[in-house]
Amino acid sequence: MPMPCGTMNSATRRYLRRFFVALLLYILFIIAAVVAFARYHPTGPLAYALAVLPALGIIGQMAAFGLYLAEEKDEFQRTLGILSMIWGIGATLSVTVTWGFLEKFVHLRHLDLTLVYPLYCVLTGISYGLLQTRYK
Amino acid sequence: MKNRLRVLRAEREWSQADLAVRLEVSRQSVNAIETGKFDPSLPLAFKVARLFETTIEAIFSDES
């Protein structure tokens, strides 16, 4: 997710606080899941619950950005956030669908789906930077 | 969209940052509007007009 940095208004501060809380939860959840599967080899519903735990941290990060868009009063900054998200989604879909066809037809290495969100974050961040220069 | 923000601002000797504070937006937003790269919403256009004590049409024009 992009880090709005035009001005550090209250919506931006709240976004950063929520984002870092969600990031911290993601790190804790992924460590918990890795340790639990390595040591205790859980099965059944518990295994499913532990496996999806890290995703909650990522969903939290997306929710934080959604709340930022809802709370940002500066319409230009909000537009920058929305545009960078759209560009990020488009770029991520372009990369992953291209990778998918390469995987299918020329047996390129399998793309781990857990990498899609970090890829989206990077591409959205780049988009935000490009948009910033466009409006400077 | 063309606008007279720069002129109106200069008449009052306000910087972009001064105007941004008065409009409760970022300086970058003022710059984007002033340079015609971003069209403000109707509520913001009304806010700008009220601040300069004039009408929206006196500030913004849709002529290219």
N, CA and C atoms of all chains as a GROMACS GRO file, in nm:
protein
  600
    1MET      N    1   0.084  -0.119   0.000
    1MET     CA    2   0.000   0.000   0.000
    1MET      C    3   0.088   0.125   0.000
    2PRO      N    4   0.043   0.227  -0.071
    2PRO     CA    5   0.125   0.348  -0.070
    2PRO      C    6   0.121   0.416   0.065
    3MET      N    7   0.225   0.491   0.094
    3MET     CA    8   0.229   0.567   0.217
    3MET      C    9   0.206   0.713   0.182
    4PRO      N   10   0.086   0.763   0.202
    4PRO     CA   11   0.062   0.902   0.167
    4PRO      C   12   0.161   0.992   0.238
    5CYS      N   13   0.233   1.073   0.163
    5CYS     CA   14   0.335   1.154   0.228
    5CYS      C   15   0.330   1.300   0.187
    6GLY      N   16   0.227   1.340   0.113
    6GLY     CA   17   0.217   1.480   0.072
    6GLY      C   18   0.215   1.569   0.195
    7THR      N   19   0.123   1.542   0.285
    7THR     CA   20   0.117   1.612   0.412
    7THR      C   21   0.078   1.510   0.516
    8MET      N   22   0.133   1.526   0.635
    8MET     CA   23   0.103   1.430   0.741
    8MET      C   24  -0.019   1.482   0.816
    9ASN      N   25  -0.137   1.470   0.754
    9ASN     CA   26  -0.258   1.513   0.823
    9ASN      C   27  -0.307   1.400   0.914
   10SER      N   28  -0.419   1.425   0.983
   10SER     CA   29  -0.465   1.327   1.082
   10SER      C   30  -0.505   1.195   1.016
   11ALA      N   31  -0.564   1.201   0.895
   11ALA     CA   32  -0.602   1.077   0.824
   11ALA      C   33  -0.477   0.994   0.792
   12THR      N   34  -0.370   1.062   0.750
   12THR     CA   35  -0.245   0.993   0.718
   12THR      C   36  -0.184   0.930   0.842
   13ARG      N   37  -0.187   1.006   0.952
   13ARG     CA   38  -0.130   0.954   1.078
   13ARG      C   39  -0.208   0.830   1.124
   14ARG      N   40  -0.340   0.838   1.115
   14ARG     CA   41  -0.422   0.723   1.155
   14ARG      C   42  -0.393   0.604   1.064
   15TYR      N   43  -0.379   0.631   0.932
   15TYR     CA   44  -0.349   0.524   0.838
   15TYR      C   45  -0.217   0.455   0.873
   16LEU      N   46  -0.114   0.535   0.898
   16LEU     CA   47   0.017   0.477   0.929
   16LEU      C   48   0.012   0.395   1.057
   17ARG      N   49  -0.060   0.448   1.157
   17ARG     CA   50  -0.072   0.374   1.283
   17ARG      C   51  -0.141   0.240   1.261
   18ARG      N   52  -0.252   0.241   1.188
   18ARG     CA   53  -0.326   0.116   1.161
   18ARG      C   54  -0.243   0.021   1.074
   19PHE      N   55  -0.175   0.079   0.974
   19PHE     CA   56  -0.093  -0.004   0.884
   19PHE      C   57   0.015  -0.078   0.962
   20PHE      N   58   0.084  -0.006   1.052
   20PHE     CA   59   0.193  -0.069   1.125
   20PHE      C   60   0.142  -0.170   1.228
   21VAL      N   61   0.025  -0.145   1.284
   21VAL     CA   62  -0.035  -0.244   1.376
   21VAL      C   63  -0.066  -0.371   1.296
   22ALA      N   64  -0.126  -0.355   1.177
   22ALA     CA   65  -0.160  -0.471   1.093
   22ALA      C   66  -0.033  -0.543   1.047
   23LEU      N   67   0.071  -0.465   1.017
   23LEU     CA   68   0.200  -0.525   0.975
   23LEU      C   69   0.261  -0.606   1.089
   24LEU      N   70   0.255  -0.550   1.210
   24LEU     CA   71   0.307  -0.619   1.328
   24LEU      C   72   0.229  -0.749   1.351
   25LEU      N   73   0.096  -0.742   1.338
   25LEU     CA   74   0.012  -0.862   1.354
   25LEU      C   75   0.049  -0.966   1.249
   26TYR      N   76   0.072  -0.919   1.125
   26TYR     CA   77   0.110  -1.011   1.017
   26TYR      C   78   0.240  -1.084   1.053
   27ILE      N   79   0.338  -1.008   1.101
   27ILE     CA   80   0.467  -1.068   1.137
   27ILE      C   81   0.450  -1.170   1.251
   28LEU      N   82   0.373  -1.130   1.352
   28LEU     CA   83   0.349  -1.221   1.466
   28LEU      C   84   0.274  -1.346   1.421
   29PHE      N   85   0.172  -1.327   1.337
   29PHE     CA   86   0.090  -1.440   1.291
   29PHE      C   87   0.172  -1.536   1.204
   30ILE      N   88   0.257  -1.480   1.120
   30ILE     CA   89   0.334  -1.568   1.030
   30ILE      C   90   0.437  -1.646   1.112
   31ILE      N   91   0.496  -1.581   1.212
   31ILE     CA   92   0.591  -1.652   1.299
   31ILE      C   93   0.517  -1.763   1.375
   32ALA      N   94   0.398  -1.728   1.427
   32ALA     CA   95   0.318  -1.826   1.502
   32ALA      C   96   0.282  -1.945   1.413
   33ALA      N   97   0.242  -1.917   1.289
   33ALA     CA   98   0.203  -2.025   1.197
   33ALA      C   99   0.322  -2.114   1.162
   34VAL      N  100   0.436  -2.051   1.133
   34VAL     CA  101   0.556  -2.128   1.096
   34VAL      C  102   0.600  -2.218   1.213
   35VAL      N  103   0.604  -2.159   1.332
   35VAL     CA  104   0.647  -2.234   1.450
   35VAL      C  105   0.549  -2.348   1.480
   36ALA      N  106   0.419  -2.316   1.474
   36ALA     CA  107   0.316  -2.417   1.505
   36ALA      C  108   0.323  -2.535   1.408
   37PHE      N  109   0.338  -2.505   1.277
   37PHE     CA  110   0.342  -2.615   1.179
   37PHE      C  111   0.472  -2.696   1.190
   38ALA      N  112   0.582  -2.626   1.224
   38ALA     CA  113   0.710  -2.697   1.235
   38ALA      C  114   0.715  -2.786   1.359
   39ARG      N  115   0.659  -2.738   1.469
   39ARG     CA  116   0.672  -2.813   1.596
   39ARG      C  117   0.557  -2.908   1.624
   40TYR      N  118   0.435  -2.863   1.594
   40TYR     CA  119   0.318  -2.940   1.641
   40TYR      C  120   0.240  -3.011   1.530
   41HIS      N  121   0.274  -2.984   1.405
   41HIS     CA  122   0.208  -3.048   1.291
   41HIS      C  123   0.056  -3.055   1.308
   42PRO      N  124  -0.008  -2.941   1.323
   42PRO     CA  125  -0.154  -2.942   1.346
   42PRO      C  126  -0.230  -3.000   1.226
   43THR      N  127  -0.347  -3.051   1.254
   43THR     CA  128  -0.432  -3.107   1.147
   43THR      C  129  -0.574  -3.056   1.165
   44GLY      N  130  -0.657  -3.084   1.066
   44GLY     CA  131  -0.800  -3.051   1.075
   44GLY      C  132  -0.826  -2.902   1.079
   45PRO      N  133  -0.935  -2.862   1.146
   45PRO     CA  134  -0.975  -2.720   1.150
   45PRO      C  135  -0.867  -2.628   1.207
   46LEU      N  136  -0.793  -2.679   1.306
   46LEU     CA  137  -0.686  -2.597   1.366
   46LEU      C  138  -0.579  -2.563   1.263
   47ALA      N  139  -0.546  -2.660   1.177
   47ALA     CA  140  -0.446  -2.636   1.073
   47ALA      C  141  -0.495  -2.527   0.977
   48TYR      N  142  -0.623  -2.535   0.941
   48TYR     CA  143  -0.680  -2.433   0.851
   48TYR      C  144  -0.677  -2.296   0.917
   49ALA      N  145  -0.715  -2.292   1.044
   49ALA     CA  146  -0.718  -2.164   1.118
   49ALA      C  147  -0.578  -2.103   1.126
   50LEU      N  148  -0.479  -2.186   1.157
   50LEU     CA  149  -0.341  -2.136   1.166
   50LEU      C  150  -0.288  -2.091   1.030
   51ALA      N  151  -0.330  -2.164   0.923
   51ALA     CA  152  -0.281  -2.132   0.789
   51ALA      C  153  -0.333  -1.997   0.739
   52VAL      N  154  -0.456  -1.965   0.777
   52VAL     CA  155  -0.512  -1.837   0.728
   52VAL      C  156  -0.478  -1.720   0.821
   53LEU      N  157  -0.422  -1.748   0.937
   53LEU     CA  158  -0.390  -1.643   1.034
   53LEU      C  159  -0.307  -1.528   0.974
   54PRO      N  160  -0.195  -1.558   0.902
   54PRO     CA  161  -0.116  -1.447   0.847
   54PRO      C  162  -0.194  -1.360   0.748
   55ALA      N  163  -0.291  -1.421   0.680
   55ALA     CA  164  -0.371  -1.344   0.583
   55ALA      C  165  -0.450  -1.234   0.653
   56LEU      N  166  -0.486  -1.257   0.781
   56LEU     CA  167  -0.562  -1.156   0.854
   56LEU      C  168  -0.483  -1.025   0.866
   57GLY      N  169  -0.351  -1.039   0.886
   57GLY     CA  170  -0.265  -0.920   0.894
   57GLY      C  171  -0.266  -0.842   0.763
   58ILE      N  172  -0.267  -0.914   0.652
   58ILE     CA  173  -0.268  -0.849   0.520
   58ILE      C  174  -0.404  -0.786   0.493
   59ILE      N  175  -0.510  -0.858   0.530
   59ILE     CA  176  -0.645  -0.802   0.514
   59ILE      C  177  -0.656  -0.675   0.599
   60GLY      N  178  -0.594  -0.678   0.716
   60GLY     CA  179  -0.592  -0.559   0.803
   60GLY      C  180  -0.523  -0.441   0.736
   61GLN      N  181  -0.413  -0.468   0.664
   61GLN     CA  182  -0.343  -0.360   0.594
   61GLN      C  183  -0.431  -0.300   0.485
   62MET      N  184  -0.504  -0.387   0.414
   62MET     CA  185  -0.593  -0.337   0.308
   62MET      C  186  -0.709  -0.257   0.369
   63ALA      N  187  -0.759  -0.306   0.483
   63ALA     CA  188  -0.868  -0.234   0.552
   63ALA      C  189  -0.818  -0.096   0.598
   64ALA      N  190  -0.692  -0.091   0.645
   64ALA     CA  191  -0.635   0.038   0.690
   64ALA      C  192  -0.633   0.137   0.574
   65PHE      N  193  -0.598   0.088   0.455
   65PHE     CA  194  -0.594   0.178   0.339
   65PHE      C  195  -0.735   0.220   0.299
   66GLY      N  196  -0.830   0.128   0.308
   66GLY     CA  197  -0.970   0.160   0.277
   66GLY      C  198  -1.022   0.268   0.372
   67LEU      N  199  -0.988   0.255   0.501
   67LEU     CA  200  -1.030   0.356   0.600
   67LEU      C  201  -0.964   0.490   0.571
   68TYR      N  202  -0.836   0.485   0.527
   68TYR     CA  203  -0.767   0.610   0.492
   68TYR      C  204  -0.841   0.681   0.380
   69LEU      N  205  -0.879   0.605   0.277
   69LEU     CA  206  -0.951   0.667   0.164
   69LEU      C  207  -1.084   0.726   0.209
   70ALA      N  208  -1.148   0.658   0.304
   70ALA     CA  209  -1.278   0.707   0.353
   70ALA      C  210  -1.261   0.831   0.441
   71GLU      N  211  -1.147   0.840   0.512
   71GLU     CA  212  -1.128   0.948   0.610
   71GLU      C  213  -1.052   1.068   0.555
   72GLU      N  214  -0.979   1.049   0.444
   72GLU     CA  215  -0.898   1.157   0.390
   72GLU      C  216  -0.990   1.270   0.339
   73LYS      N  217  -0.974   1.388   0.397
   73LYS     CA  218  -1.060   1.501   0.358
   73LYS      C  219  -1.003   1.576   0.238
   74ASP      N  220  -0.872   1.564   0.217
   74ASP     CA  221  -0.808   1.631   0.104
   74ASP      C  222  -0.836   1.550  -0.023
   75GLU      N  223  -0.926   1.602  -0.107
   75GLU     CA  224  -0.970   1.522  -0.222
   75GLU      C  225  -0.859   1.491  -0.322
   76PHE      N  226  -0.760   1.580  -0.331
   76PHE     CA  227  -0.649   1.553  -0.423
   76PHE      C  228  -0.565   1.436  -0.373
   77GLN      N  229  -0.536   1.436  -0.242
   77GLN     CA  230  -0.459   1.326  -0.184
   77GLN      C  231  -0.537   1.195  -0.196
   78ARG      N  232  -0.668   1.203  -0.177
   78ARG     CA  233  -0.752   1.084  -0.189
   78ARG      C  234  -0.747   1.031  -0.333
   79THR      N  235  -0.753   1.124  -0.429
   79THR     CA  236  -0.745   1.083  -0.570
   79THR      C  237  -0.611   1.016  -0.600
   80LEU      N  238  -0.503   1.073  -0.544
   80LEU     CA  239  -0.370   1.012  -0.563
   80LEU      C  240  -0.368   0.869  -0.509
   81GLY      N  241  -0.429   0.850  -0.390
   81GLY     CA  242  -0.434   0.717  -0.330
   81GLY      C  243  -0.513   0.619  -0.415
   82ILE      N  244  -0.628   0.665  -0.465
   82ILE     CA  245  -0.714   0.577  -0.546
   82ILE      C  246  -0.645   0.544  -0.679
   83LEU      N  247  -0.586   0.647  -0.742
   83LEU     CA  248  -0.519   0.623  -0.870
   83LEU      C  249  -0.402   0.526  -0.855
   84SER      N  250  -0.322   0.546  -0.748
   84SER     CA  251  -0.206   0.459  -0.730
   84SER      C  252  -0.252   0.315  -0.703
   85MET      N  253  -0.365   0.301  -0.632
   85MET     CA  254  -0.418   0.167  -0.605
   85MET      C  255  -0.464   0.102  -0.737
   86ILE      N  256  -0.532   0.180  -0.821
   86ILE     CA  257  -0.580   0.125  -0.949
   86ILE      C  258  -0.461   0.086  -1.038
   87TRP      N  259  -0.362   0.174  -1.045
   87TRP     CA  260  -0.242   0.142  -1.124
   87TRP      C  261  -0.174   0.017  -1.067
   88GLY      N  262  -0.166   0.011  -0.933
   88GLY     CA  263  -0.102  -0.104  -0.868
   88GLY      C  264  -0.176  -0.233  -0.898
   89ILE      N  265  -0.310  -0.229  -0.893
   89ILE     CA  266  -0.390  -0.349  -0.922
   89ILE      C  267  -0.368  -0.390  -1.068
   90GLY      N  268  -0.373  -0.292  -1.159
   90GLY     CA  269  -0.355  -0.322  -1.301
   90GLY      C  270  -0.218  -0.382  -1.329
   91ALA      N  271  -0.115  -0.324  -1.268
   91ALA     CA  272   0.022  -0.374  -1.290
   91ALA      C  273   0.037  -0.514  -1.231
   92THR      N  274  -0.021  -0.536  -1.112
   92THR     CA  275  -0.011  -0.669  -1.048
   92THR      C  276  -0.082  -0.774  -1.132
   93LEU      N  277  -0.202  -0.741  -1.180
   93LEU     CA  278  -0.275  -0.837  -1.264
   93LEU      C  279  -0.198  -0.864  -1.394
   94SER      N  280  -0.139  -0.760  -1.450
   94SER     CA  281  -0.062  -0.778  -1.574
   94SER      C  282   0.055  -0.873  -1.553
   95VAL      N  283   0.129  -0.849  -1.443
   95VAL     CA  284   0.246  -0.933  -1.414
   95VAL      C  285   0.203  -1.078  -1.386
   96THR      N  286   0.101  -1.093  -1.300
   96THR     CA  287   0.064  -1.229  -1.258
   96THR      C  288   0.000  -1.310  -1.371
   97VAL      N  289  -0.083  -1.243  -1.454
   97VAL     CA  290  -0.145  -1.318  -1.564
   97VAL      C  291  -0.039  -1.356  -1.670
   98THR      N  292   0.058  -1.266  -1.691
   98THR     CA  293   0.167  -1.297  -1.784
   98THR      C  294   0.249  -1.415  -1.731
   99TRP      N  295   0.278  -1.407  -1.601
   99TRP     CA  296   0.353  -1.516  -1.535
   99TRP      C  297   0.274  -1.648  -1.547
  100GLY      N  298   0.142  -1.637  -1.526
  100GLY     CA  299   0.057  -1.756  -1.531
  100GLY      C  300   0.065  -1.826  -1.666
  101PHE      N  301   0.061  -1.748  -1.774
  101PHE     CA  302   0.069  -1.810  -1.908
  101PHE      C  303   0.208  -1.866  -1.934
  102LEU      N  304   0.310  -1.796  -1.883
  102LEU     CA  305   0.446  -1.848  -1.898
  102LEU      C  306   0.461  -1.980  -1.822
  103GLU      N  307   0.398  -1.984  -1.705
  103GLU     CA  308   0.400  -2.106  -1.623
  103GLU      C  309   0.331  -2.221  -1.696
  104LYS      N  310   0.216  -2.187  -1.758
  104LYS     CA  311   0.133  -2.288  -1.824
  104LYS      C  312   0.200  -2.344  -1.950
  105PHE      N  313   0.259  -2.254  -2.031
  105PHE     CA  314   0.309  -2.298  -2.161
  105PHE      C  315   0.459  -2.327  -2.168
  106VAL      N  316   0.539  -2.253  -2.092
  106VAL     CA  317   0.684  -2.279  -2.101
  106VAL      C  318   0.741  -2.325  -1.966
  107HIS      N  319   0.648  -2.362  -1.875
  107HIS     CA  320   0.686  -2.422  -1.747
  107HIS      C  321   0.783  -2.337  -1.665
  108LEU      N  322   0.752  -2.207  -1.663
  108LEU     CA  323   0.828  -2.117  -1.576
  108LEU      C  324   0.801  -2.157  -1.431
  109ARG      N  325   0.894  -2.126  -1.343
  109ARG     CA  326   0.880  -2.161  -1.201
  109ARG      C  327   0.745  -2.112  -1.146
  110HIS      N  328   0.682  -2.193  -1.062
  110HIS     CA  329   0.552  -2.157  -1.006
  110HIS      C  330   0.561  -2.033  -0.918
  111LEU      N  331   0.468  -1.941  -0.940
  111LEU     CA  332   0.464  -1.820  -0.858
  111LEU      C  333   0.380  -1.846  -0.734
  112ASP      N  334   0.444  -1.836  -0.619
  112ASP     CA  335   0.375  -1.855  -0.491
  112ASP      C  336   0.273  -1.742  -0.474
  113LEU      N  337   0.147  -1.777  -0.452
  113LEU     CA  338   0.041  -1.676  -0.443
  113LEU      C  339   0.059  -1.580  -0.325
  114THR      N  340   0.134  -1.622  -0.224
  114THR     CA  341   0.156  -1.531  -0.111
  114THR      C  342   0.247  -1.414  -0.151
  115LEU      N  343   0.309  -1.425  -0.268
  115LEU     CA  344   0.395  -1.316  -0.316
  115LEU      C  345   0.315  -1.208  -0.390
  116VAL      N  346   0.188  -1.237  -0.420
  116VAL     CA  347   0.108  -1.142  -0.499
  116VAL      C  348   0.085  -1.012  -0.422
  117TYR      N  349   0.056  -1.022  -0.293
  117TYR     CA  350   0.031  -0.900  -0.216
  117TYR      C  351   0.157  -0.813  -0.202
  118PRO      N  352   0.273  -0.871  -0.166
  118PRO     CA  353   0.394  -0.786  -0.163
  118PRO      C  354   0.422  -0.723  -0.300
  119LEU      N  355   0.396  -0.800  -0.408
  119LEU     CA  356   0.417  -0.746  -0.542
  119LEU      C  357   0.324  -0.626  -0.565
  120TYR      N  358   0.198  -0.642  -0.522
  120TYR     CA  359   0.100  -0.533  -0.535
  120TYR      C  360   0.146  -0.410  -0.456
  121CYS      N  361   0.200  -0.432  -0.336
  121CYS     CA  362   0.248  -0.319  -0.254
  121CYS      C  363   0.360  -0.244  -0.324
  122VAL      N  364   0.455  -0.320  -0.379
  122VAL     CA  365   0.568  -0.258  -0.448
  122VAL      C  366   0.519  -0.178  -0.569
  123LEU      N  367   0.432  -0.241  -0.650
  123LEU     CA  368   0.384  -0.176  -0.773
  123LEU      C  369   0.296  -0.055  -0.741
  124THR      N  370   0.218  -0.064  -0.634
  124THR     CA  371   0.135   0.050  -0.593
  124THR      C  372   0.223   0.164  -0.542
  125GLY      N  373   0.327   0.128  -0.468
  125GLY     CA  374   0.422   0.228  -0.419
  125GLY      C  375   0.492   0.300  -0.534
  126ILE      N  376   0.533   0.223  -0.635
  126ILE     CA  377   0.597   0.283  -0.753
  126ILE      C  378   0.497   0.376  -0.823
  127SER      N  379   0.372   0.329  -0.836
  127SER     CA  380   0.268   0.410  -0.900
  127SER      C  381   0.248   0.541  -0.824
  128TYR      N  382   0.247   0.532  -0.691
  128TYR     CA  383   0.228   0.652  -0.609
  128TYR      C  384   0.343   0.752  -0.634
  129GLY      N  385   0.464   0.698  -0.642
  129GLY     CA  386   0.581   0.784  -0.668
  129GLY      C  387   0.572   0.851  -0.803
  130LEU      N  388   0.530   0.774  -0.905
  130LEU     CA  389   0.516   0.830  -1.040
  130LEU      C  390   0.409   0.939  -1.044
  131LEU      N  391   0.298   0.913  -0.974
  131LEU     CA  392   0.189   1.012  -0.971
  131LEU      C  393   0.233   1.139  -0.898
  132GLN      N  394   0.315   1.120  -0.794
  132GLN     CA  395   0.366   1.236  -0.719
  132GLN      C  396   0.447   1.327  -0.812
  133THR      N  397   0.532   1.266  -0.895
  133THR     CA  398   0.615   1.348  -0.984
  133THR      C  399   0.529   1.416  -1.090
  134ARG      N  400   0.422   1.347  -1.132
  134ARG     CA  401   0.332   1.402  -1.235
  134ARG      C  402   0.263   1.530  -1.185
  135TYR      N  403   0.233   1.533  -1.056
  135TYR     CA  404   0.159   1.648  -1.000
  135TYR      C  405   0.247   1.746  -0.925
  136LYS      N  406   0.379   1.730  -0.936
  136LYS     CA  407   0.468   1.821  -0.862
  136LYS      C  408   0.464   1.960  -0.922
  137MET      N  409  -0.889   2.253  -1.665
  137MET     CA  410  -0.973   2.371  -1.642
  137MET      C  411  -0.884   2.490  -1.602
  138LYS      N  412  -0.907   2.604  -1.669
  138LYS     CA  413  -0.827   2.724  -1.636
  138LYS      C  414  -0.882   2.789  -1.510
  139ASN      N  415  -0.793   2.859  -1.440
  139ASN     CA  416  -0.841   2.927  -1.320
  139ASN      C  417  -0.754   3.049  -1.289
  140ARG      N  418  -0.804   3.134  -1.202
  140ARG     CA  419  -0.735   3.259  -1.166
  140ARG      C  420  -0.678   3.252  -1.024
  141LEU      N  421  -0.658   3.132  -0.977
  141LEU     CA  422  -0.611   3.117  -0.838
  141LEU      C  423  -0.480   3.190  -0.811
  142ARG      N  424  -0.386   3.176  -0.905
  142ARG     CA  425  -0.254   3.236  -0.885
  142ARG      C  426  -0.266   3.389  -0.870
  143VAL      N  427  -0.351   3.447  -0.956
  143VAL     CA  428  -0.370   3.593  -0.954
  143VAL      C  429  -0.436   3.635  -0.822
  144LEU      N  430  -0.542   3.564  -0.785
  144LEU     CA  431  -0.614   3.597  -0.662
  144LEU      C  432  -0.524   3.582  -0.539
  145ARG      N  433  -0.442   3.480  -0.544
  145ARG     CA  434  -0.349   3.455  -0.435
  145ARG      C  435  -0.245   3.567  -0.427
  146ALA      N  436  -0.194   3.606  -0.544
  146ALA     CA  437  -0.091   3.710  -0.550
  146ALA      C  438  -0.146   3.844  -0.499
  147GLU      N  439  -0.273   3.871  -0.532
  147GLU     CA  440  -0.336   3.997  -0.485
  147GLU      C  441  -0.336   4.006  -0.333
  148ARG      N  442  -0.345   3.893  -0.269
  148ARG     CA  443  -0.349   3.889  -0.122
  148ARG      C  444  -0.212   3.857  -0.062
  149GLU      N  445  -0.114   3.840  -0.150
  149GLU     CA  446   0.023   3.805  -0.109
  149GLU      C  447   0.026   3.677  -0.025
  150TRP      N  448  -0.052   3.581  -0.070
  150TRP     CA  449  -0.055   3.450  -0.005
  150TRP      C  450   0.034   3.354  -0.082
  151SER      N  451   0.105   3.273  -0.010
  151SER     CA  452   0.180   3.165  -0.076
  151SER      C  453   0.083   3.048  -0.098
  152GLN      N  454   0.128   2.949  -0.173
  152GLN     CA  455   0.044   2.828  -0.191
  152GLN      C  456   0.017   2.763  -0.055
  153ALA      N  457   0.117   2.766   0.031
  153ALA     CA  458   0.101   2.706   0.165
  153ALA      C  459  -0.004   2.782   0.246
  154ASP      N  460  -0.004   2.917   0.234
  154ASP     CA  461  -0.104   2.998   0.305
  154ASP      C  462  -0.245   2.960   0.259
  155LEU      N  463  -0.261   2.948   0.127
  155LEU     CA  464  -0.393   2.914   0.072
  155LEU      C  465  -0.433   2.772   0.115
  156ALA      N  466  -0.334   2.683   0.115
  156ALA     CA  467  -0.362   2.544   0.155
  156ALA      C  468  -0.415   2.538   0.299
  157VAL      N  469  -0.354   2.617   0.387
  157VAL     CA  470  -0.400   2.619   0.527
  157VAL      C  471  -0.544   2.669   0.533
  158ARG      N  472  -0.573   2.776   0.458
  158ARG     CA  473  -0.709   2.834   0.460
  158ARG      C  474  -0.813   2.738   0.401
  159LEU      N  475  -0.771   2.658   0.305
  159LEU     CA  476  -0.866   2.564   0.242
  159LEU      C  477  -0.866   2.427   0.312
  160GLU      N  478  -0.774   2.410   0.406
  160GLU     CA  479  -0.758   2.282   0.478
  160GLU      C  480  -0.726   2.168   0.383
  161VAL      N  481  -0.635   2.196   0.288
  161VAL     CA  482  -0.585   2.092   0.197
  161VAL      C  483  -0.432   2.100   0.197
  162SER      N  484  -0.367   2.009   0.126
  162SER     CA  485  -0.220   2.014   0.120
  162SER      C  486  -0.174   2.118   0.019
  163ARG      N  487  -0.049   2.164   0.035
  163ARG     CA  488   0.007   2.259  -0.061
  163ARG      C  489   0.013   2.198  -0.200
  164GLN      N  490   0.039   2.068  -0.203
  164GLN     CA  491   0.045   1.997  -0.330
  164GLN      C  492  -0.091   2.003  -0.401
  165SER      N  493  -0.199   1.998  -0.322
  165SER     CA  494  -0.333   2.006  -0.380
  165SER      C  495  -0.355   2.144  -0.443
  166VAL      N  496  -0.314   2.249  -0.372
  166VAL     CA  497  -0.329   2.385  -0.424
  166VAL      C  498  -0.251   2.398  -0.555
  167ASN      N  499  -0.128   2.346  -0.554
  167ASN     CA  500  -0.045   2.353  -0.675
  167ASN      C  501  -0.110   2.279  -0.791
  168ALA      N  502  -0.165   2.160  -0.763
  168ALA     CA  503  -0.227   2.080  -0.870
  168ALA      C  504  -0.350   2.151  -0.928
  169ILE      N  505  -0.426   2.216  -0.842
  169ILE     CA  506  -0.545   2.289  -0.888
  169ILE      C  507  -0.501   2.414  -0.966
  170GLU      N  508  -0.407   2.486  -0.908
  170GLU     CA  509  -0.361   2.612  -0.968
  170GLU      C  510  -0.303   2.591  -1.108
  171THR      N  511  -0.231   2.482  -1.126
  171THR     CA  512  -0.168   2.455  -1.256
  171THR      C  513  -0.264   2.384  -1.353
  172GLY      N  514  -0.387   2.362  -1.309
  172GLY     CA  515  -0.488   2.301  -1.396
  172GLY      C  516  -0.472   2.152  -1.414
  173LYS      N  517  -0.390   2.089  -1.329
  173LYS     CA  518  -0.369   1.944  -1.342
  173LYS      C  519  -0.478   1.866  -1.269
  174PHE      N  520  -0.546   1.932  -1.178
  174PHE     CA  521  -0.650   1.866  -1.100
  174PHE      C  522  -0.769   1.959  -1.086
  175ASP      N  523  -0.887   1.909  -1.124
  175ASP     CA  524  -1.008   1.990  -1.111
  175ASP      C  525  -1.072   1.964  -0.975
  176PRO      N  526  -1.097   2.071  -0.899
  176PRO     CA  527  -1.157   2.050  -0.766
  176PRO      C  528  -1.303   2.006  -0.776
  177SER      N  529  -1.350   1.943  -0.671
  177SER     CA  530  -1.492   1.905  -0.666
  177SER      C  531  -1.574   2.033  -0.647
  178LEU      N  532  -1.704   2.021  -0.663
  178LEU     CA  533  -1.791   2.137  -0.647
  178LEU      C  534  -1.783   2.194  -0.504
  179PRO      N  535  -1.786   2.109  -0.399
  179PRO     CA  536  -1.774   2.166  -0.264
  179PRO      C  537  -1.644   2.244  -0.243
  180LEU      N  538  -1.533   2.193  -0.298
  180LEU     CA  539  -1.406   2.264  -0.280
  180LEU      C  540  -1.405   2.392  -0.363
  181ALA      N  541  -1.464   2.386  -0.482
  181ALA     CA  542  -1.472   2.507  -0.565
  181ALA      C  543  -1.554   2.615  -0.493
  182PHE      N  544  -1.661   2.574  -0.427
  182PHE     CA  545  -1.742   2.670  -0.349
  182PHE      C  546  -1.660   2.728  -0.235
  183LYS      N  547  -1.582   2.643  -0.171
  183LYS     CA  548  -1.499   2.686  -0.059
  183LYS      C  549  -1.398   2.792  -0.106
  184VAL      N  550  -1.337   2.765  -0.223
  184VAL     CA  551  -1.240   2.859  -0.281
  184VAL      C  552  -1.310   2.992  -0.311
  185ALA      N  553  -1.428   2.982  -0.373
  185ALA     CA  554  -1.503   3.102  -0.410
  185ALA      C  555  -1.540   3.184  -0.285
  186ARG      N  556  -1.583   3.116  -0.180
  186ARG     CA  557  -1.620   3.186  -0.056
  186ARG      C  558  -1.498   3.255   0.005
  187LEU      N  559  -1.385   3.185   0.000
  187LEU     CA  560  -1.262   3.241   0.058
  187LEU      C  561  -1.223   3.371  -0.012
  188PHE      N  562  -1.236   3.371  -0.146
  188PHE     CA  563  -1.199   3.490  -0.223
  188PHE      C  564  -1.317   3.586  -0.242
  189GLU      N  565  -1.427   3.555  -0.176
  189GLU     CA  566  -1.548   3.639  -0.180
  189GLU      C  567  -1.591   3.671  -0.322
  190THR      N  568  -1.600   3.567  -0.401
  190THR     CA  569  -1.645   3.583  -0.540
  190THR      C  570  -1.721   3.458  -0.582
  191THR      N  571  -1.749   3.446  -0.710
  191THR     CA  572  -1.824   3.329  -0.758
  191THR      C  573  -1.729   3.225  -0.818
  192ILE      N  574  -1.778   3.105  -0.830
  192ILE     CA  575  -1.697   2.998  -0.891
  192ILE      C  576  -1.659   3.036  -1.034
  193GLU      N  577  -1.757   3.090  -1.108
  193GLU     CA  578  -1.731   3.126  -1.249
  193GLU      C  579  -1.624   3.234  -1.262
  194ALA      N  580  -1.610   3.317  -1.158
  194ALA     CA  581  -1.509   3.423  -1.164
  194ALA      C  582  -1.369   3.367  -1.140
  195ILE      N  583  -1.362   3.248  -1.089
  195ILE     CA  584  -1.230   3.186  -1.062
  195ILE      C  585  -1.198   3.078  -1.164
  196PHE      N  586  -1.296   2.990  -1.188
  196PHE     CA  587  -1.272   2.875  -1.277
  196PHE      C  588  -1.344   2.894  -1.410
  197SER      N  589  -1.275   2.852  -1.515
  197SER     CA  590  -1.336   2.862  -1.648
  197SER      C  591  -1.307   2.733  -1.724
  198ASP      N  592  -1.407   2.684  -1.798
  198ASP     CA  593  -1.386   2.558  -1.869
  198ASP      C  594  -1.327   2.579  -2.008
  199GLU      N  595  -1.286   2.705  -2.039
  199GLU     CA  596  -1.221   2.730  -2.168
  199GLU      C  597  -1.084   2.664  -2.168
  200SER      N  598  -1.047   2.604  -2.280
  200SER     CA  599  -0.915   2.539  -2.288
  200SER      C  600  -0.809   2.642  -2.324
   0.00000   0.00000   0.00000
